[in-house]
Amino acid sequence: MSGKHITDQQVRLYMTHRASQPQITAAAKAGISERSARRIDQQDHKPAKNTLTL
């Protein structure tokens, strides 16, 4: 895999837009590729390892 990792914030933003918009539009607004959006929809995306829980 090349490129930058998808942040948890991008995933949350994508899911918010995905509720009311097509996959390609929601992906563009979240700043991710359509392929990454498909992975998120298929639940193949793994959360970041370095998330901070309070």
Biopython code that builds the backbone (N, CA, C, O; Angstrom):
import numpy as np
from Bio.PDB.StructureBuilder import StructureBuilder

atoms = [
    (1, "MET", "N", (0.832, -1.183, 0.000)),
    (1, "MET", "CA", (0.000, 0.000, 0.000)),
    (1, "MET", "C", (0.876, 1.245, 0.000)),
    (1, "MET", "O", (1.880, 1.317, 0.708)),
    (2, "SER", "N", (0.489, 2.192, -0.782)),
    (2, "SER", "CA", (1.221, 3.444, -0.779)),
    (2, "SER", "C", (0.274, 4.582, -0.417)),
    (2, "SER", "O", (-0.937, 4.385, -0.317)),
    (3, "GLY", "N", (0.826, 5.756, -0.226)),
    (3, "GLY", "CA", (-0.006, 6.906, 0.110)),
    (3, "GLY", "C", (-0.127, 7.078, 1.612)),
    (3, "GLY", "O", (0.547, 6.410, 2.396)),
    (4, "LYS", "N", (-0.999, 7.986, 1.984)),
    (4, "LYS", "CA", (-1.178, 8.297, 3.399)),
    (4, "LYS", "C", (-2.246, 7.403, 4.021)),
    (4, "LYS", "O", (-3.156, 6.931, 3.339)),
    (5, "HIS", "N", (-2.121, 7.186, 5.303)),
    (5, "HIS", "CA", (-3.118, 6.410, 6.034)),
    (5, "HIS", "C", (-4.384, 7.223, 6.215)),
    (5, "HIS", "O", (-4.346, 8.452, 6.284)),
    (6, "ILE", "N", (-5.498, 6.531, 6.290)),
    (6, "ILE", "CA", (-6.783, 7.186, 6.522)),
    (6, "ILE", "C", (-6.942, 7.386, 8.025)),
    (6, "ILE", "O", (-6.769, 6.451, 8.806)),
    (7, "THR", "N", (-7.268, 8.598, 8.417)),
    (7, "THR", "CA", (-7.424, 8.887, 9.838)),
    (7, "THR", "C", (-8.827, 8.496, 10.305)),
    (7, "THR", "O", (-9.747, 8.347, 9.500)),
    (8, "ASP", "N", (-8.967, 8.336, 11.607)),
    (8, "ASP", "CA", (-10.281, 8.041, 12.175)),
    (8, "ASP", "C", (-11.252, 9.184, 11.915)),
    (8, "ASP", "O", (-12.447, 8.958, 11.727)),
    (9, "GLN", "N", (-10.744, 10.403, 11.904)),
    (9, "GLN", "CA", (-11.582, 11.559, 11.630)),
    (9, "GLN", "C", (-12.132, 11.504, 10.202)),
    (9, "GLN", "O", (-13.290, 11.853, 9.974)),
    (10, "GLN", "N", (-11.320, 11.071, 9.246)),
    (10, "GLN", "CA", (-11.777, 10.941, 7.871)),
    (10, "GLN", "C", (-12.856, 9.871, 7.760)),
    (10, "GLN", "O", (-13.814, 10.030, 7.004)),
    (11, "VAL", "N", (-12.707, 8.785, 8.508)),
    (11, "VAL", "CA", (-13.710, 7.720, 8.486)),
    (11, "VAL", "C", (-15.028, 8.241, 9.052)),
    (11, "VAL", "O", (-16.090, 7.998, 8.478)),
    (12, "ARG", "N", (-14.964, 8.957, 10.175)),
    (12, "ARG", "CA", (-16.187, 9.517, 10.771)),
    (12, "ARG", "C", (-16.858, 10.503, 9.815)),
    (12, "ARG", "O", (-18.079, 10.486, 9.655)),
    (13, "LEU", "N", (-16.053, 11.365, 9.177)),
    (13, "LEU", "CA", (-16.590, 12.333, 8.232)),
    (13, "LEU", "C", (-17.225, 11.624, 7.037)),
    (13, "LEU", "O", (-18.298, 12.014, 6.576)),
    (14, "TYR", "N", (-16.566, 10.591, 6.542)),
    (14, "TYR", "CA", (-17.108, 9.809, 5.426)),
    (14, "TYR", "C", (-18.449, 9.198, 5.806)),
    (14, "TYR", "O", (-19.407, 9.283, 5.038)),
    (15, "MET", "N", (-18.527, 8.587, 6.976)),
    (15, "MET", "CA", (-19.765, 7.933, 7.395)),
    (15, "MET", "C", (-20.902, 8.945, 7.573)),
    (15, "MET", "O", (-22.059, 8.637, 7.287)),
    (16, "THR", "N", (-20.573, 10.142, 8.042)),
    (16, "THR", "CA", (-21.585, 11.189, 8.188)),
    (16, "THR", "C", (-22.155, 11.572, 6.828)),
    (16, "THR", "O", (-23.372, 11.667, 6.666)),
    (17, "HIS", "N", (-21.289, 11.791, 5.860)),
    (17, "HIS", "CA", (-21.735, 12.163, 4.517)),
    (17, "HIS", "C", (-22.407, 10.988, 3.810)),
    (17, "HIS", "O", (-23.329, 11.180, 3.016)),
    (18, "ARG", "N", (-21.951, 9.794, 4.095)),
    (18, "ARG", "CA", (-22.468, 8.599, 3.407)),
    (18, "ARG", "C", (-23.932, 8.348, 3.725)),
    (18, "ARG", "O", (-24.638, 7.726, 2.932)),
    (19, "ALA", "N", (-24.394, 8.819, 4.865)),
    (19, "ALA", "CA", (-25.789, 8.612, 5.246)),
    (19, "ALA", "C", (-26.749, 9.279, 4.257)),
    (19, "ALA", "O", (-27.882, 8.825, 4.096)),
    (20, "SER", "N", (-26.308, 10.346, 3.596)),
    (20, "SER", "CA", (-27.225, 11.076, 2.720)),
    (20, "SER", "C", (-26.701, 11.277, 1.299)),
    (20, "SER", "O", (-27.391, 11.877, 0.475)),
    (21, "GLN", "N", (-25.495, 10.788, 0.994)),
    (21, "GLN", "CA", (-24.907, 11.034, -0.319)),
    (21, "GLN", "C", (-24.302, 9.770, -0.898)),
    (21, "GLN", "O", (-24.018, 8.821, -0.168)),
    (22, "PRO", "N", (-24.102, 9.754, -2.229)),
    (22, "PRO", "CA", (-23.467, 8.587, -2.858)),
    (22, "PRO", "C", (-22.037, 8.388, -2.361)),
    (22, "PRO", "O", (-21.402, 9.310, -1.849)),
    (23, "GLN", "N", (-21.556, 7.180, -2.524)),
    (23, "GLN", "CA", (-20.229, 6.814, -2.026)),
    (23, "GLN", "C", (-19.137, 7.725, -2.568)),
    (23, "GLN", "O", (-18.293, 8.185, -1.800)),
    (24, "ILE", "N", (-19.131, 7.995, -3.851)),
    (24, "ILE", "CA", (-18.056, 8.795, -4.445)),
    (24, "ILE", "C", (-18.066, 10.236, -3.931)),
    (24, "ILE", "O", (-17.007, 10.834, -3.740)),
    (25, "THR", "N", (-19.249, 10.791, -3.709)),
    (25, "THR", "CA", (-19.363, 12.153, -3.197)),
    (25, "THR", "C", (-18.896, 12.217, -1.753)),
    (25, "THR", "O", (-18.146, 13.117, -1.373)),
    (26, "ALA", "N", (-19.345, 11.255, -0.947)),
    (26, "ALA", "CA", (-18.949, 11.223, 0.466)),
    (26, "ALA", "C", (-17.438, 11.021, 0.600)),
    (26, "ALA", "O", (-16.803, 11.622, 1.467)),
    (27, "ALA", "N", (-16.870, 10.182, -0.254)),
    (27, "ALA", "CA", (-15.426, 9.944, -0.221)),
    (27, "ALA", "C", (-14.657, 11.212, -0.571)),
    (27, "ALA", "O", (-13.661, 11.530, 0.080)),
    (28, "ALA", "N", (-15.099, 11.928, -1.577)),
    (28, "ALA", "CA", (-14.427, 13.157, -1.982)),
    (28, "ALA", "C", (-14.482, 14.200, -0.870)),
    (28, "ALA", "O", (-13.496, 14.893, -0.618)),
    (29, "LYS", "N", (-15.619, 14.313, -0.210)),
    (29, "LYS", "CA", (-15.750, 15.289, 0.871)),
    (29, "LYS", "C", (-14.893, 14.923, 2.076)),
    (29, "LYS", "O", (-14.468, 15.802, 2.826)),
    (30, "ALA", "N", (-14.637, 13.629, 2.266)),
    (30, "ALA", "CA", (-13.800, 13.183, 3.382)),
    (30, "ALA", "C", (-12.322, 13.158, 3.013)),
    (30, "ALA", "O", (-11.469, 12.965, 3.880)),
    (31, "GLY", "N", (-12.011, 13.351, 1.733)),
    (31, "GLY", "CA", (-10.625, 13.376, 1.299)),
    (31, "GLY", "C", (-9.997, 12.004, 1.168)),
    (31, "GLY", "O", (-8.797, 11.842, 1.391)),
    (32, "ILE", "N", (-10.808, 11.006, 0.806)),
    (32, "ILE", "CA", (-10.297, 9.646, 0.624)),
    (32, "ILE", "C", (-10.689, 9.153, -0.768)),
    (32, "ILE", "O", (-11.531, 9.756, -1.434)),
    (33, "SER", "N", (-10.078, 8.063, -1.196)),
    (33, "SER", "CA", (-10.380, 7.516, -2.515)),
    (33, "SER", "C", (-11.671, 6.703, -2.475)),
    (33, "SER", "O", (-12.146, 6.300, -1.413)),
    (34, "GLU", "N", (-12.219, 6.478, -3.663)),
    (34, "GLU", "CA", (-13.424, 5.653, -3.760)),
    (34, "GLU", "C", (-13.129, 4.220, -3.311)),
    (34, "GLU", "O", (-13.978, 3.564, -2.708)),
    (35, "ARG", "N", (-11.930, 3.746, -3.606)),
    (35, "ARG", "CA", (-11.534, 2.393, -3.187)),
    (35, "ARG", "C", (-11.479, 2.284, -1.664)),
    (35, "ARG", "O", (-11.923, 1.289, -1.091)),
    (36, "SER", "N", (-10.936, 3.301, -1.019)),
    (36, "SER", "CA", (-10.898, 3.303, 0.446)),
    (36, "SER", "C", (-12.313, 3.350, 1.018)),
    (36, "SER", "O", (-12.604, 2.727, 2.039)),
    (37, "ALA", "N", (-13.175, 4.089, 0.352)),
    (37, "ALA", "CA", (-14.570, 4.159, 0.790)),
    (37, "ALA", "C", (-15.227, 2.779, 0.721)),
    (37, "ALA", "O", (-16.000, 2.407, 1.603)),
    (38, "ARG", "N", (-14.912, 2.029, -0.332)),
    (38, "ARG", "CA", (-15.450, 0.667, -0.434)),
    (38, "ARG", "C", (-14.956, -0.203, 0.711)),
    (38, "ARG", "O", (-15.714, -1.001, 1.262)),
    (39, "ARG", "N", (-13.682, -0.048, 1.071)),
    (39, "ARG", "CA", (-13.146, -0.824, 2.197)),
    (39, "ARG", "C", (-13.863, -0.477, 3.497)),
    (39, "ARG", "O", (-14.160, -1.359, 4.303)),
    (40, "ILE", "N", (-14.135, 0.794, 3.695)),
    (40, "ILE", "CA", (-14.848, 1.216, 4.909)),
    (40, "ILE", "C", (-16.249, 0.630, 4.917)),
    (40, "ILE", "O", (-16.706, 0.120, 5.940)),
    (41, "ASP", "N", (-16.943, 0.701, 3.765)),
    (41, "ASP", "CA", (-18.298, 0.153, 3.675)),
    (41, "ASP", "C", (-18.313, -1.356, 3.910)),
    (41, "ASP", "O", (-19.281, -1.888, 4.454)),
    (42, "GLN", "N", (-17.250, -2.048, 3.504)),
    (42, "GLN", "CA", (-17.172, -3.494, 3.715)),
    (42, "GLN", "C", (-16.617, -3.840, 5.088)),
    (42, "GLN", "O", (-16.470, -5.015, 5.421)),
    (43, "GLN", "N", (-16.313, -2.843, 5.869)),
    (43, "GLN", "CA", (-15.761, -2.978, 7.217)),
    (43, "GLN", "C", (-14.408, -3.678, 7.212)),
    (43, "GLN", "O", (-14.090, -4.440, 8.124)),
    (44, "ASP", "N", (-13.611, -3.413, 6.172)),
    (44, "ASP", "CA", (-12.247, -3.935, 6.110)),
    (44, "ASP", "C", (-11.237, -2.933, 6.655)),
    (44, "ASP", "O", (-10.056, -3.248, 6.799)),
    (45, "HIS", "N", (-11.705, -1.724, 6.958)),
    (45, "HIS", "CA", (-10.810, -0.684, 7.474)),
    (45, "HIS", "C", (-10.555, -0.923, 8.955)),
    (45, "HIS", "O", (-11.490, -1.110, 9.733)),
    (46, "LYS", "N", (-9.284, -0.914, 9.337)),
    (46, "LYS", "CA", (-8.923, -1.115, 10.733)),
    (46, "LYS", "C", (-8.670, 0.236, 11.391)),
    (46, "LYS", "O", (-8.047, 1.103, 10.778)),
    (47, "PRO", "N", (-9.132, 0.437, 12.616)),
    (47, "PRO", "CA", (-8.886, 1.715, 13.291)),
    (47, "PRO", "C", (-7.399, 1.932, 13.534)),
    (47, "PRO", "O", (-6.612, 0.985, 13.563)),
    (48, "ALA", "N", (-7.034, 3.185, 13.705)),
    (48, "ALA", "CA", (-5.639, 3.532, 13.960)),
    (48, "ALA", "C", (-5.171, 2.892, 15.254)),
    (48, "ALA", "O", (-5.941, 2.770, 16.207)),
    (49, "LYS", "N", (-3.907, 2.483, 15.290)),
    (49, "LYS", "CA", (-3.368, 1.819, 16.471)),
    (49, "LYS", "C", (-3.064, 2.797, 17.595)),
    (49, "LYS", "O", (-3.073, 2.424, 18.768)),
    (50, "ASN", "N", (-2.797, 4.036, 17.242)),
    (50, "ASN", "CA", (-2.364, 4.999, 18.243)),
    (50, "ASN", "C", (-3.477, 5.941, 18.698)),
    (50, "ASN", "O", (-3.220, 7.114, 18.965)),
    (51, "THR", "N", (-4.712, 5.441, 18.789)),
    (51, "THR", "CA", (-5.794, 6.286, 19.250)),
    (51, "THR", "C", (-5.693, 6.480, 20.753)),
    (51, "THR", "O", (-5.342, 5.558, 21.489)),
    (52, "LEU", "N", (-5.996, 7.657, 21.186)),
    (52, "LEU", "CA", (-5.911, 8.018, 22.591)),
    (52, "LEU", "C", (-7.287, 7.923, 23.215)),
    (52, "LEU", "O", (-8.221, 8.567, 22.737)),
    (53, "THR", "N", (-7.437, 7.149, 24.257)),
    (53, "THR", "CA", (-8.721, 7.050, 24.941)),
    (53, "THR", "C", (-8.606, 7.712, 26.299)),
    (53, "THR", "O", (-7.654, 7.496, 27.049)),
    (54, "LEU", "N", (-9.593, 8.514, 26.585)),
    (54, "LEU", "CA", (-9.598, 9.230, 27.867)),
    (54, "LEU", "C", (-10.689, 8.737, 28.772)),
    (54, "LEU", "O", (-10.834, 9.232, 29.890)),
]
sb = StructureBuilder()
sb.init_structure("model")
sb.init_model(0)
sb.init_chain("A")
sb.init_seg("    ")
for serial, (resi, resn, name, xyz) in enumerate(atoms, 1):
    if name == "N":
        sb.init_residue(resn, " ", resi, " ")
    sb.init_atom(name, np.array(xyz, "f"), 0.0, 1.0, " ", f" {name:<3s}", serial, name[0])
structure = sb.get_structure()
